[in-house]
Amino acid sequence: MFIDQAVINVKGGDGGNGCVSFRREKFVPKGGPDGGDGGHGGDVILVADESLSTLLDFQYRRHYRAQRGSHGEGSTRHGRRGGSLVIPVPVGTVVKDADSGQSLADLLHHGQQVVAARGGKGGKGNARFATSTRRAPRLAEPGLVGEERRIELELRLIADAGLVGFPNAGKSTLLSRVSAARPKIADYPFTTTEPYLGVVGLPDGRSFVLADIPGLIEGAHHGAGLGHTFLRHVGRTRALIHLVDLGSGRDPITDFETVNKELWLYDASLRARPMLVALNKIDLPEARARVPAASAAIGALGYRVFALSAVSGEGVDALLTAAAELLSARAQNAAPHSAGSPTEKLEGWRVGKLES
C-alpha cells in the first residue's frame, strides 16, 4: 500500500537529575560534595533511507519517544546519556511541524537527517556548586524535559520525468510499455490511484526515472478527483510529458489547456518546467485523423509534439529519445535539480508498484 502522508508524535528523552551526595570515607572527615550530573536525554532523529518507498509504517505507530538520561550518583558518577531514537523515512520526505506548519527539513538524499525533537539537558550535581566559601552545597539541578511536538511527514516522489494528463489518457499503458513497472490498466477513469515509478532504458545506455501521476481533471488544484493528493509529486520532476488523448472524443486542445491550468494553479513554478506533448492513441483511425490539427495548435504554443500509440508502440521511441535529450541538456546547462539524481537513487529498488 502506498501512503504518502502521516502525522506522528515525537518526544526527546528527559534529562536525568543531578545528585546531592557527600564523600564519606574512613579517615576523610571532610570529603566534600561528590554528586554527579544527570545524563542528557536522547534526540529523536529522522533519517532518509533509500530502501523505503512509503510512509505505511507510520499508520500503525504514531508515538515515538527517545530514551531518558540516567540520574547522577555519588562519587561523582555522572548519569548515562539517553539513547537517541533514529527513525528511517523514505528519500523525498518533507518534515513539518504539524501545529505551526513550519518546514523543518526536506530529506532529499540518502543518509540526510534532521533532529525532530531534542532531548532534555541533564541537571548538575552538587559537586558543580562547590566554591571556596560554599563547601557543602545541598542543591542539585533537575533534568530538563525533552522537546515534544507533532510532526507531519509528506512524501514527494523523486523522478526525472512525470507523466501527466486526463484520466484514461494512456499514461499507465505507456509506463508499462517502456519500463518494468506494472500499474493497473483498465478502461475506466482514475484506474491509477497511486503513483508508480519505472526506470526507462534507451538502446544507447541512457536511462531515466519516469513517474505515472494519477489523472487530473478540472478543479484538481482544489482537490477535485484525486486532486492535490498526488499533485505534490509533480513538483519533484525535472521535466513533464503531457499525454493528450485523441481517442476520447473530447477536444484535445481543451484537455491540454485544462491540465496545464491545474498544474500552474497548484504550483506557479511549474510554468517554467520543460514539457513534451504526446498525442496518444493514434492506433485508432479517428485519432490519427486529428493529429495534424492538434499538433499544429499545440506546436504553435511552443511545445514539441509527438504522435504515438502506447498500445502498439508506434512513435514511442522518438518521445523517449527526446525526453532523454531534454534531461541531459538540463543537467548540463542548468543547476542540478534539488532532487539529485533519481536514477542513481533507484539502483537496487524493485521497479514497479511502490509497496511497503
N, C-alpha and C positions, 0 to 999 in steps of 0.2 A: 504494500500500500504506500502510495506517495503522499507524504504530509509535508507541507512547506511552511507552516506557521505553528507556533507553540508559545505558551506563556508559562514560565516556571518561577518558583520562589527560591532564592538563594540566600544563604546566611554564612558569613565568615565566622570562624571559631572565636569564642570568647577568650580573652586573655586570662592567664592564671593569676591568682592573688599573690602579693608579696607576703613574706613570712616575718613574724616577730619572734625572735629567738635570741638567747644569750649563751655564750660559750661557758660551759660548766665542766671543768676537768679538775682532777685532783692536783693540788699544788699550783693551780692557776686561779687565784681568788678573784681576780678582776679580768676575766677573759674578754668581756665586751660583747657587743651585739654581733650576731652572725646569721641573721635571717637572709635567705636568698630571694632572688627576684622570681616572679612568676613568668612562665613562658608565654610567648606571643601566640595568639590564635592563628590557625591556618587560613589561607585565602581560598576562595572559590575561583577557579581559572577555567575559562573556555578556550579550547584548542581546536584549530581547524584540522580535520583529518580527511584526507582524500579517499579513504576506503569507505566513507559513509556517503549516502546519497539521499537521505530522507530524515525528517525530524520525528519519525514514528515513535521512537523510544520515549520521547517526552510526553506522549499522550498517556502513558501508563505510570510515569513517575513525575510528580510536579514539584517536590520539595527536595532541596539539596543543601546539606549542611557540612561545613568543614569541621575538622577536629579542634576542640578547645585546647588551650595551653595548660600544662600542669602547674600546680601551685608550687611556690618556693618552699624550701625546707631549711632546717637548721644546718649548722656547719657550712654556711654559705653555699648550699646546694641550690642551684637555680633550676626552675621548672623546665621541663622539656617543651620545645615549641610544638604546637599542634600541627598535624599533617595537613597539607593543602589538598583540596579536592579538585582533581583535574577532570573536566567534562569534555569529551570529544564531540564536535559538531561537524556537519559537512562543510567542505570548502564552498564559499559563496554565501555564508550565513551573515546576515546583518543583525547586530545586537543592539537593542534599545532598552531604555528604562521604560517599563510599561506605564508608570504613573505620570512621568513628566514628558514622555515622548522623546527625550534626549537620546541621540545616537551615541552609542558607546564605542562601537567598532564595526568594521566591515572586514570580515575574515576571508581574504581572497587567495591566500597561499597556504599550502600545506605547512603545518607547524606554527603558523601565526597564532598568537594568543592574546587574551585580554583578561585582566582581573575583574571579575564581575562583582565580587564582594570581598572587601579586605577584612582580615582578621583583626581582633582587638589587641591592643598593646598590653603586655604583661605588666603587672604592678611591681613596684620596687620594694625590696625587703628592708627591714630596719637597719641593716648594715650600711645601706646607702645614705642614711641620715645622720650617721655619727660624725661629730665635729669635735674640735678641741674643747669646746665648752659644753656640748651636749653629748656626753659619753655613753649614755644609756637610753637612747630613743626607744619609745614604746609605740611606735606607729609604723605602719606599712601601707602601701597603696593597694587598692583592689584592682583587679584586672578590668580593662575596658571591654564593653560589649562589642561583639563583631558586627560589621555592617550587614544590614538585611534589606533586600529590595526585590521587587518583582521585575523579571526580565522577559522581554518579548523577543523571540527568535523568529527571523523571517529568512527563509532560504530562497535565493535567487540563482537559478541555474546559470552556469558559465558555458557559453558556446561561441564558436566563431561566427556562425550564421544562423538566423532564425527564420523558419517558415511561417508566414502569416497569411491570412485570407479568410474569406467567409467559411462557415461550416460546409463540409462536403465539397470543398474546392479541390481535394485530392492531395492534401499535404501528407497525410499518413501513408497513402499509396506511394507517393514519391519517396518518402523516407525509407520505406521498406524495400524499394527497388534499388536505392543507391547505397544502402548500408545493411548491417546485420540486425538492425532494430526491427521489432515485430509489433508495432502498435495495432490496436484494434481497428479493423476496417469494416464498414457497413454502409448501407445506402440510406441512412437517416442522419439528421443533423446532430451535432455535438457527440459524435461517436467517440472522439478523443476527449476524455475528461481529465487528463493529466498530461504534463509534458513528457516527451520522450527525447532521448539523445541517441545519435548514431554517428559513427566515425565514417566519413566518406573518403575512400581511397581512389586516387587517379592513376592511370597507367604509368605516368611519369614519376611516380613515387610521392607526389604531394598528397597531403591529406588535411582534412579539417573536420571540426565537430559541427554537426547540423542538429538543430533543435526543432521539434514539431510542437508549435504552440497551439493549444485548443482554439477553435474557430471564434472569430469576433463578429459581432453584429452591431447595429446602430444602438448607441447608448451604453456600449461596453465600458467606457471610462467611468460610468456611474454605477456599474455592476450588473447591467443587463446581460442576459445569457450567462456565460461563465465569467464575464466581466473582468474586473481588475484582480480576480483571484489568480489569474495567470499572466496578466499584462506585465506584472513586475519582472517576469523572466525575460521579456523582450529587451529591457534596458541593459542586460549583460552582453548582448550580442554585438559583434563588430560590424555586421552587415545584415541586411534583411533580404529575403527572397519572397516576393509577394506573388502568391498564386491566384490567378483570376480564372474563374470557372466560366468557360464559353459554352458549356452544355446545359446550363441551368435554366435558360430561357429568360433570365433577368438581364438587365442592361449591364454589360461588363464594366463600362466606364463609371456608372453609378456605384457599383460594388467596390471598385478600386478606390474611388474618392471617399466612400463611407469608411472603409477600413483605415485609410490613411488619416482621416479626420479623427477617428477614435484613438489612434496611436498618438497623434500630436496633442490631443486634448489631455491625454493621460500624462504625457511627458513631452514638453516642448522641444527638448534636446534631440528627440528622435527625428525631427525635420532634417537635421544635418547628417543622419545615419545613411550611408550608401545603401541603395536599394536596386535590386534587379527584379524585373517583372516577367513572370512566366504565364503565358496564356495556355491553360491546360485543357485536356480532353479533345485534342484535335483528331483523335481516332474516330470521333463522331462526325459524320458529313456536315450536319448543320453547324457544328462548332468550327470546323475547318473553314467554312464559308464566311465566318465572322472574323477570321484572323486579320485580313488586310485593314478593315476599318478600325478594329480595336488597336492594332499595332500602330497605325498612323496617329490615332488620337492620344494614346499614352506616350508614344515616342515624341510627340510634339511638346510634351511636358518636361522633356529632358531625361527620360528614363531609357535604359537599354531593355529591349523587349525580346523575349524568346517564345516561340511557339513549340509546344511539346505535348506528349501524351505520357502520363505517368504509368499508364497501363501497358502500352506497347513498348515504351522506351524511346520512341522517336523524339529527337531533339533534346534529350536529357543530357547527353554528353556535352553538348555545346553550352548548356546552362552551368554545369558543374565546372567546366574549364574556365568560364567567365568568372564564376564565384571564386575559384582558387586564385586567379589573377588579381581580382579585386582585393582579396585579403592580403595577398603578397605585397601589392602596391601600398596598402595602408600600413603594413608592418614596416616597410622601408621608408616611406615618405612622411609618416605621421608618428607622433609619440605613441609608444605602446599603450594598448588599451589597459585600463586598470585591472581587468580581469586576468591579466597574464596570458599564459599560453594554454588554452583549454586542451589542445591535442596532447600536450605532454602530461597534463594532469590526469587524463583519462587512460593512460597506459596501465594495463592490468585490470581495468574495470570490465565488468560484464556489460557489453554494449547491448542496449535494448531497454526494456522497461525498468524504471528506477524502483527497485523494491528494497525493503529493509533486509 
